[in-house]
Amino acid sequence: MSPLLTMDAIEINYRLRRLGKTQAQIAQDVGVSGGVVSNVIHGRITAYAVAQHIASLLGLKIEEIWPERYIFKPRQRQSHKENMP
């Protein structure tokens, strides 16, 4: 898979099934509800631990599956003086 190529939920679920993994099993592995796993797969929420577990199962980097959600974006440094009245 080429870098930064978004996978849709159908493809993610298909690949997980091919590996013999269900969303319920992933939820149990990570300690969350099945709904959380489903929502991460469908891109409705971000939950780094869940997404990282799915990516590792698929042998991919997290940003290869969800590039718009998990690419590191450094914050701009703010001076403390700017925040003072």
C-alpha positions in Angstrom: 0.0 0.0 0.0 1.4 3.4 -0.9 1.9 6.0 1.8 -1.1 8.2 2.7 -3.7 6.2 0.8 -6.9 6.3 2.8 -8.7 3.0 3.3 -12.5 3.0 3.6 -14.4 1.2 6.4 -15.4 -1.7 4.1 -11.7 -2.4 3.1 -10.6 -2.2 6.8 -13.3 -4.6 7.9 -12.6 -6.9 5.0 -8.9 -7.1 5.8 -9.6 -7.6 9.5 -12.0 -10.5 8.7 -9.4 -12.1 6.4 -7.1 -12.1 9.5 -9.9 -13.7 11.5 -10.4 -10.6 13.7 -13.8 -9.2 14.5 -14.6 -5.7 15.9 -15.7 -7.4 19.1 -12.3 -9.1 19.5 -10.5 -5.8 18.8 -12.7 -4.1 21.4 -11.8 -6.7 24.0 -8.1 -6.6 23.1 -8.0 -2.8 23.6 -10.6 -2.6 26.5 -13.2 -0.5 24.8 -16.8 -1.1 23.5 -17.5 -2.5 20.1 -19.1 0.8 19.2 -15.8 2.7 19.8 -14.1 0.3 17.4 -16.8 0.7 14.8 -16.7 4.5 15.1 -12.9 4.5 14.7 -13.1 2.3 11.6 -15.7 4.5 10.1 -13.8 7.7 10.9 -16.4 9.2 13.2 -14.1 9.5 16.2 -10.4 9.3 17.0 -9.1 6.9 19.6 -5.4 6.5 19.1 -5.0 3.2 21.0 -7.8 1.5 18.9 -6.5 2.9 15.6 -2.9 1.9 16.4 -4.1 -1.7 17.3 -6.0 -2.0 14.0 -3.0 -0.6 12.0 -0.7 -3.1 13.7 -3.0 -6.0 12.9 -3.1 -4.9 9.2 0.7 -4.4 9.1 0.3 -0.7 8.3 1.1 2.6 9.9 -1.8 4.4 11.4 -1.4 7.4 9.0 -1.6 5.1 6.0 -5.2 4.2 7.0 -6.4 7.5 8.4 -4.0 10.2 7.1 -6.4 13.1 7.8 -6.8 12.0 11.4 -3.4 10.8 12.7 -0.7 12.8 11.0 1.4 14.7 13.5 0.8 18.5 13.3 3.1 20.4 15.6 1.5 23.2 17.5 2.8 26.7 17.0 4.8 27.9 19.9 3.2 30.8 21.8 5.0 33.2 24.0 3.6 33.6 27.5 3.8 37.3 27.1 1.3 37.2 24.2 -1.3 35.6 26.6 -0.9 38.2 29.4 -3.2 41.3 29.5 
